[in-house]
């Protein structure tokens, strides 16, 4: 446990510059972004973005045809069993890939889960990779984990994920969230969390980390 004052030692975020860089990158990329959200509480923090509560081909086509560069699909899969989320994510990925091919649209898929590290990880991202690559998507040679929710007091510092309680930051592995009956875990260090959740397939020593200093400095 550390004092929340540690957050003050890092450079402030230049949000205007970040917005400009993000807009520039999105314009250069040109892909439609499809966000799969595994719980309805997450979409409460977005605005001016469509959220589809089913993943039918009709809904996905409507999302692709929007002027917005991004749309959400609420899967609610955090409430699913492993078998249920496997079936759902295979169907979702197939529908996205087939509709994108029919419309001639480039796309990216993002998986949004809980900021306290609970969810069907790595199952869901593995399924997305498997199905999308089978449908002609470029081979995905890595994935980025970015657990963060400023409004809810969830921060990652020095590769350790914290939950804010009052004026203290408590490592996520020491909180009640880590005791979840379905999605429990022990590791607060994200490198060790990846190793734990993948049963050693991806060792902590092989996880590449980007420092908070680099992110705040936009390097």
N, C-alpha and C positions, 0 to 999 in steps of 0.2 A: 504494500500500500504506500502511495506517495501523495504528497500535497498537490492539489489541483493548480497551485501556483506555478508548477513546472511548465504549464502551457504558455506562461508569459515569457519564457526564455527564448522561444522560437520567433523568427521574423513574422510580422503580421502578414496576412494574406492580401495581396493586391488583387481584389476581386474583379476590378475593371479590366486589368491586364489579362487575368485568367479567362474572363468572358470573351475578350477579343481573340485570344489564342485558340480557344475552343471553337468559336464561330469560324475562324479561318480554317482550322483543321477539318471541321465538318463540311465546309464548302468544298475543300479540296478532295475529301474522301468521296462524297456524293452518295454514300450508302444510306438506306433506310435502317433505322435502329429499332429493333423489336425487343422490348424489355419484358421478361417473364417474372412476375411478382408472386411469390409463394404465400403471401398473407395480405388480407385487405387493409391492415393498419398502415402498410407502407405507402399506398397510393394517396393517403391523406396528406402527404407532404409535397405533392406535385400539383401543378395548376396549368391550365391552358393546354392540356394533353389528353387525348382520348384514352379511356380505359375500357377494354373489352372484357366482359365477364365470361366469354366462351371462346373457344379456339376453332370454330367452324371455318371452313374455307371462305364462306361469305364474309365473316367478320374480318378475317385476315386480309381478304381482298380489299375491303373497305379501308382498313388501316393503311395498306400499301398505297392506295389511291389518294389518301389525304395529302394536303400540302405540307403539313407538319413533317419534320424529318424523323420523328420518333413517336411511337405509340406503345401503350402497355397492354399486356394480356394478364389478367388476374387468374392465376392457376389455383390458388388456395391450397397448394400441394403440401404445405406444412402440416395440414390436417389429414394427409393421405398416409396409407401404409406404403412400404417400399414397392410392393407389387402395383398398387394403384398409381403411384407417381411414375413408375416405369412405363406403364401403359399410356398414361396421359402425355408424358414427354416424348414418347415415340410418335404419337399421333400429332402433337403440336409441331414437332420438328419436321415431320413429313408434310404437313399442310403448309408450313411456312416455305419450305424448299420448293414444293411443287407450284405454289401460287407465285412465288418470286420468279421462277423459271417461265411460267406462262405469261407473266406481265413484263418480263425482261428487266427486272429491278434487282440491283445489287443490295445486299442487306448484311446486317450484323445482328447477332443475338446476344443479349446481356441477361444474366440470371441474377435477380435481386432477391436476397434472402434476409435473414435476421441479423441485425447489427450486434447481437450478443452471441453470434456463431452457432445458432441452432438452425437446423434444416437438413434436407437430404443431400448433404455434401459428403463425398464427391459424386454420388450417384447421378444427380440430375445433370451436372456439367459433362460427365462422361457420356451419358445418353445423347445429349445434344451434339457433342463432337462426333460420336459414332454415326448417328443418323444423317447429320448434315454433310459429312464427308462422303457418305454412301450416295448422297444425291448430288455430288459434284462440287461441294464447297471446297475451297482451298484447305489443304491439310493444316490443322491447328496444332502448333508445336508448343503451346503453353497456355496458361490461363493466369489472370490477374485477380488476386483477392484484395479487396479494398474495404474492410469493415470500418464504417465511420457513420456516426449520426450525431451531429453537433447538438441539435435540439434535445436529444435524449441523453446527452452526456456520455457518448461512446467514442473513445479516442484510441489511436494506436501510436505509441511512442517507443522508439528503440525496439521495434518489432513485437512489443508486448501490447496486447489489446486490453483496455481498461474500461470500467464502468464507473461513472461519477456518482458518488454518494455524498451530498453536501459539499464539503471542501476537500474531500479525499477522492483519489482515483484508486479503485480496487481492481487488481488483475481479474479478468473475466473468469478464469478458471477457479477463482475463489468465491464466486458469487452463486446465488441460487440458480441462475440461468444454466450454469454448468452441471447442475444436478438434475436437469430435465430427464424424465424417465425414458423418453424416446431419443433425444438428441444430445445426451450428456457427453461431457468431455473433461479432460484434466488439464490440458495445456493452455496457457495464456500467451506464450510466445508463438506467433503465427507459424514460424518454421516448424516448431514441434507439433503444433496443431495439425499441419498438413501431413506430417509423418504419422501422427496418431490416427487421423481419419482415413488415410490411405493404407493403413496397416503396413507401413514401412515401404510401400512401393516408391514413394518419393521421400527420401531421407531429408531430415532437416538441413543437413550440410549442403544439399544440392538446391535448396530454395534460394532464389535470387531476391534480395531485399532492396527496396528504394527508400532512402532515409527521408525523414520528415523535413530535414534541412534542405534536401534537394527539391522536394515538392514545394516547399514554401518559397524557395529561391527560383523555382521554375526552371531548373537546370535539367 
